[in-house]
Every structure is written in C-alpha cells, then in structure tokens.
Amino acid sequence: MRPLVTFVCLLLTLSQARADSILIRNADLYSGNGVSPATDILVRNGTIVAVGPGLDIPADVTIFEAKGKSITAGLFNSSTQLGVVEVGAIAATNDYSSDNERFTAALKVADAVNPSSTLIPQNRIHGLTHALVMPRTKVGIFAGQAAIIQLGTEGSTVVNDSVAVVVELGEAAAKRVGGSRAIALAILREALDDARDYRDNREEVLKGNRRDYALSLADLSALDPVITGDKPLIVTVHRASDISAVLALGATYQLKLILSGATEGWRVADAIAAAGVPVIVNVANNLPKSYETLGARLDNAARLDAAGVTVLLMGMNRDQTHNAYLVRQAAGNAVANGMAKSAAIAAMTSNPARVFGLQGAGDIAVGSAANLVVWGGDPLELTSEAELVLINGRNIPLVSRSTQLRDRYFQRLQKD
C-alpha cells in the first residue's frame, strides 16, 4: 500500500501546483472592453499576475495552450436559487421562500445554502463561478436577504450572506397585501419609516416606551443598512409606471436601488440611467404574460444599455436554477437583439462583481482573482464548451452528477 499512497500524494501535489501556477497561452480575451486576440494570462497562488501577448514562460508553471479558443472571466448569474433548491417539485428541498409573517426582511437565504447541492458542479462545469441567491416571498412584500455564492471546491460557498434586501412589488405583491399597488408601496414606506424610527429610538423601543411597529424588530434591524444607504434594496418590478414609482421612492429615502425584472424598463430607461440604478434583466421576457408586462420586448437589455444603465443578466428564466449557466445563452440572445457583445460579456462578469462589491472578481487584470473560463470557441456560441474552469486559481474538475451518470451508462452500453 505504501507505493500507492506515495503515488496518490504525488498526484495531489502536482494538482496543487497546477492550481497555483498556470500559464494560459494565445487565448482570445473577451471582456467588457472588447476582444484582445492571442493573449497570455499567468496565474499564481489564485491571482492573475500578468496579462498580455507573448509572456515569458516561467519554468515552474503548467501551460494550457488556448490558441483558437477564447477566455472570459467566470460567469455570474444575478438571479438564482442555487444551493437552496434541489428538486423543484419536492417542497422539502426548497428553502428560498417562507410564509412566516414574523420574519420577512430578516430571512437570510444564506443560512439554508447547501454546498453539497448537485446543482453546483452541474453549473460550474459550464463556466458559472458566482451567483446571486435570491429569496422569494409567499407573504407580504419583503422576501429576505440575498446572498452571493462562489461555486468553487475549496473554502466557503457563501461569499456574502447578506448582500442586499429583496422586496417584491407589482401585480403579485398587490394581490398578497390587499389588491392594490398603492397598498404595497404604502407598506414599503411604512417599513422604511419604522426602520428609521427604530434606529433613532432603539433604547426606548427596547424599554417598551415607543409605539408598536408593523414589522418585527428583527425585520427592522435587517432594513437598517438599507435606510442608511449601506446596502442595496433589490426591487422586483416590471411595469414602467411601477418602476417610476420605485425610482421616486428611492430618491425620497436616498436608497441604493437595484431593479430586478424591469420588463418595461426600456420605456423609462433614461430615468433609470439618470438615477444610477442597475437592472437585473431576463432577456427571455418577450411576451406579455401579464398586464404589467404588456411592453415586453427582446431588445430590453440592449435599450437599457444604450441609455447608460448598468445591466446585469439572469438566465433564460429566473426559476431555472438547474440551468443557471444559461446566463451565457441570455447574453447571446441580448447580442442577437442589439446589445454590443462587450456589454453582454460585462453584464455577466464585471458588472455584477462591481455592483455587488466583489473585489478582484469579474475582470481579467493583474491583481484580480483568477476566476477564468477557457471556451472551445466564441463564448457566446452555444456550441462552445468550457474546456478549463479556474476558481480562485484552482483547476475545477469538469465533473458533475450528470457526467458521472453519462459515463456510467456509456460503460454499461459498451459491455453489452
């Protein structure tokens, strides 16, 4: 057994060396700044240390020849339930929503993230390295606190357990809270006012010398960084008039807003841009599935980008967490409907990293974390597959439950 143990240890050592020191050569680099052909990227200790054509080849690195291939930063899907859902039809595996009225804004979806979810390797072998995990609500308007996860094999899966508070407005919210959009907005204003009052009079509240609040103290505490502008409020909203109302409310309360959905965002794109509010877009929303989405169109992302809005992309459907990596297909569809390719690449790499404060992520630059994907061809072509995935410089095995099942049954067929 001793020679076998020695051999295994040697393999682990070589694997670690490959993870820490790798030179990717001659790749066409795609980023928000365009395309840089035949570019080399040198990675050491999880960090990009050199980028450019014709880099010198150190003696202690593994070389990955990428001539004829492309490279992007790791993909980021800005609306998923990765890690908190396994089988959509089985309620016991779904942890992203609650009907408990005592805890709404205070709900931390990160508390339920399962790093062993089979959906994580399924998505990372297709180039997804980061995702925003969004809570949903079955009661009221507050869904809870969104989290950012990293799909690596080492270290903590949850990068930020409370990156934003999520609120849902529009038709669905109006139905839950009394049948009117006006009531939903009144509830939101009341919650913000109460959070401010609680912040300013915390001691008196805890002594029982202050008025009662509609929300629990846990919820009001969760809203504290929102009212101070330290944490974004993600608002799911679609109709143009609703978007305008949210922008006005954001200006009144000096909120750091992010819009999610914004199916009719193109109609008020200039106002969104002027307010400096990013938008998480589903480019597949091209049909009027409800009265609030009558203005749905395929070039929504392109029009928002043209107006100067910072666009973030979700996959082809906000609930398709099993295929969250299809954010790449969403980017391709956005380009097919008028969005610049560089803007579409940024919308699933550097834009979400910047909006959600992921330092050193989303870019291919010296000093950035080595979250990289080498593609067999153009990164927005569906026939291009991920051939190398690095997360924090570690070479991720391109293995998932799906590939294991494929190999298992293929071997059985060969025997038969």
N, C-alpha and C positions, 0 to 999 in steps of 0.2 A: 504493500500500500504506500510505502514511503516515496518511491519514484513518482507514483500518480499524484500524490499530494504536492510534490515539488513541481510537477508539470502544471498542475492547476494554479499554484501560486504564481508561476512564471506567466501564465496567461493573464491572470488578474493584474500583474504588474505592467505587462505590455498594454493591456486595455486602459489602465490608468494613464500611462504615458501618452497613448493615442488621444485620450480625452483632454489632456493638459496641453499638448503641443501638436498642432496640426497646421499644415500649410495647404490652403485650397488655391489651386492654380488655374488661371486662364478662364475664370467664370465671367459671364456677362452679369454685372451687378445691377439689379433693379431696385430703385428706391423712389422716394418722393421727389428726388431731384432729377430723375430720368434714368438713362441707361449708361453705364460705364463698361465698355467691352473689355474682354481679356484682362480681368482684374484679379490680383492675388490678395488673399486675406490670411494673415498669420495670427494664430490663436495660441496664447499661452495662459495656463492657470485660469481658464474660464473667461479670459478677457481678450478682446481684439487689440493687438499691439502694433499692427502695421497693415495698411491698405494701399494698394497701388499696382501698376503694371510692372512685371519683371522684378519682383522682390528677390533678394539674395536668399538662397536656400540654406538654412541652418542645418548642421549635421544631426541634430537631435530631434527632428520633427518627422512626423508621418506626413507624406504627401498625398493629397487627394487631387487627382487630375480631373479638372472640370471643363476642359475645352469642349465647346459645343453645347455646354449646359449653362444654366442660369442660377443665380443665387439671390435670395431675399432675406431680410430679417424674418425671424419666426412670426407666424401669423397670429393675430389677436382677434377673437370673435367677441364683440361688445354686447352680446345678449344671449346667455345660455343658462342652463340649469345643470351644467357639468358637475358631477360629484354629489348631487343631491337628488338625482333621479336615476333609476336603473332600468326598470320596466314601466313604461308609461301607463299600462293598463292595470298595474298592481299597486294599489294605494300605499301599501306598506313600504314600498321602495321610493316613494316620493316625499321629499322633505322640504320643498321650496315654497310651500304655502301653508296658511293656517286660517282657521275660522275662530280663533280665540280673540275675543274683543279686548282682553286686558293688555295684551302685548301686540302692538302693531308696528310702529316705528322702531320699537326696541328689539324686534326679532332680528337675530343675526343668522343669516343663512349659512355663514361660515361654520357655525357650531355643528352643522349636520354634514359637512363635506366628507365624503368617503374617499380617501386617497387610493383605495384599492378598487375603485369602480372600474369595471371592464371598459367603460366608455373613454377613459383617459388614454390608455395606449391606443385604442381604436382611432382616436383623433390625432394624437401626436405623430403617428407614423405617416400621416398625411400632411404634416407640416404645421399643425397648430401647437403653439408653445405656451400661449396665455389665453385666458378667457375671463370675461366678467360674468359672475354668477348672480343672476337676478332673482330676487324673491318675487312671488306673486301673492295677491291677497284674495280671500274669499269674503271678507267683511270690511266695510269702511273703505277708505281711500289709501291708507298707508300700508305698503307691502312689507317694509322692513329695510334692512341694511344690506346693500350689495357687497360682494367680495371679489377680489381678484385672486385667481389661482394660476399657478405655473404647473405645466404638465410634465415636469421632469421626473427622473427616477431617484434623485437624491434630494435630501433636505425637505423642508416643509412644503406641502402643496399650496397652502394658503399664504399668499404674499401680503395681502392686506385684508383683514377681516371686516373692515367697515370703511369702504372707500366712498360710499355715498348712501343717502337715504332715498328710497324709491316710493313715489306716490303715483297712483293711477287716477286719471280724470277721464272725461269723455262719457260716452254712452253707457259703458259697463258700470263705471263708478256712480253715475247718476242713478242708475237703476238700483244699486245697492243701498244708497243713502237717502232715498226719498223721491226719486223720479225726476230730478232736475239738475242740470249742470250748475245752476246758481247755488243750490244747496251744497254741492260738492266743493265749490270754491269758498263758500261761507265756512264750511268745516275746516278747510285748509287755512283760511285766515285766522279763524279762532284758535287753531292749534299753534300757529306761529306766534300769535299774541300771547297765548298761555305759556308757551315755552319761554318767551322773553320775560313775562311776569315772574315765572318760577325762577328764572336765572337771577333776576334782580332782587327777589324776596325769598330766597331759599330757606334761610334760617326761620323766618316767620311761618313759612309753609310747614316746615317740619315740626314746629311747635303747635301747629293747628290753629294759627291765628290769621290765616288767609283763606280766601274763598276757595271753593272746590273747582276742580278743573274737569273738562270733558275727557281728557286722556289721563292715563296712569302717569305717575311720576317717572317711571322707567321710560315711557314713551317721550315725555317732555325732556328728559335728560338726553335721549338719543337725538332730539331735534336741536339741542343747544349748539353744536358746531355748525348746524345749518343756518341758524339765525345770525351767527357771528360771521358767516361767510367763509369759514374754515373748511367746510365740507360741502360737496355739491348735492343738490336736490335733483334727482332724475325724475322727470315727469313724463309718464306715458300719456300721449295725447295725439290726436290725429287731425281734427277739423281745423281749418285755417282760423276761424274766429276763436276757437278754444286756445290755439297757440298764441294768438294776440293777447287774450286774457291772461295767460300764464306769463308772458313777457311783461305785461303791465304789473302784475303782482310781484314778479321778480325785481322789477325796478323799485317798487314801493318798499319792499322789505330788504332790498340790497342783497339778494340771494345769488349764489353761484349756481346757475341752472344748467342742466343738460336735458335736451328733449329726446324722447325715445318714441319711435314710430313716425310721427310727423308726416303722415301720408300726404296731406295737403300742404306740406311745408313749402313747396315751390311757390305757392300763391303769396306767401309772406316772407320770402327768402331774404329780401333786403332788410326787413325789420329784424329777423333773426341774426343776420350778419352784423347789423348795427349794434345789437345787444351783446355781441360776442359770445353767443350761446352755441355750443357744439350740438350736433344732432346725430343720434344713432338711427340709421336708416335700414329698412328692409326693402331692397330694390325689387323684390318679387311682388310687392303690393302694387299691382297694376289693374286690379278690378275693384269696382265699388261693392264691396262685400257688406257695407252698412251705409246708413245715411251720412255718417261722419267721414266716410272715405269716398264720396262721390267724385272727388277730384283726383283719384288715384291715377298715376301715370308712371311709365317705366323710366322716364328721364328725371325723376325727382332728385336723385342723388347728383346728377350732372348739373341741374339747375341750381341746387343749393351750393354746390362747389363753385360754380361760375359767379355766384353772388358774393362769395367770400366766406361762406360758412365752413367751419371745420366739421368734416363729415367722418363719421365712424360707421363701420359696417357690421351687421349681424349676418347670419347665414341666410339660406333661401327661405327659411321660415323660423320665426323666433322660438318655436317649440321643438324644432328638430335638433335637440341636443345630441342625439346619437350621431348625427352627421354635422356637427358644429364646424368641421373643417371645410364645409361647403361655403364658408365665407369667401373662399377663393373663387368659387363659381359666381357668387354675388358680385364680386369685383369685376369679373369678366363681363357679366350682364350690364353692369354700370358703364363699362367702357363701350360695349356694343350700342349703348343708348346715349352716347355723347360725352361721357366723362373721360378726361385725359387719363392715360394709363398710369402715369406717375402719381396722379391724385388718387386713383383707385388703390395703388400699392400702399400709399401713405395711409389711406383710410383703414387698412387692416394691419398696419405695423406702427409707424411713428406717431400717427395721430392719437390712437388710444393710449399709447405709452405716455405721451405728453399730457393729455387731458387727465389721466388718472395718476400722474405723478410717479411713473415707473422710471426712476433714474437709471440711465445707461441701457435702457431697453428700446427696442423698436428701430434702432439705427445700425448701420454698418459703418462704424467710425472708430478711430483709435480711442481706447478707453471705454468703449461700450461693452456690455456683457455679450458674450459670444452665443447669442440665440440666432442660429442661422439655419437656412434650409437650401440645399442644392437640388434643383429640379432638372429633370431629364431634358427639358426644352423650355419654351416660354412659360413663365409661371402662371399665366392666366389661361393657358390652354389646358382643357380637361384631360387631354391625353398625356400631359406631362406629370410624371410621378415624382414624389420626393425620393431622392437617392441617398441623401445624407441629412440627418437632423441633429443639430447640436443645441443643447440647452445648458446654459452656463458652461459652455465648452465641452460638455460631456457628449460623447457619441452615443445617441439613443438607438438601441436595437430596434429595427423595423419589424417588430413582432407584436401581435395582438391576439386576442382570443379568436378573431376571425381568421387570421393567417394560420394559427395553430390548427383550427378545425379544417381549414383547406388542406393543409399538409397531411393531416391525419387521414382524411378520406381519400386523398390522392394516393397515398401509400397503399391504402386498402384496395383501391382500384388496380394498382399495379400488381398486387399479389393475386387478384382474381384473374 
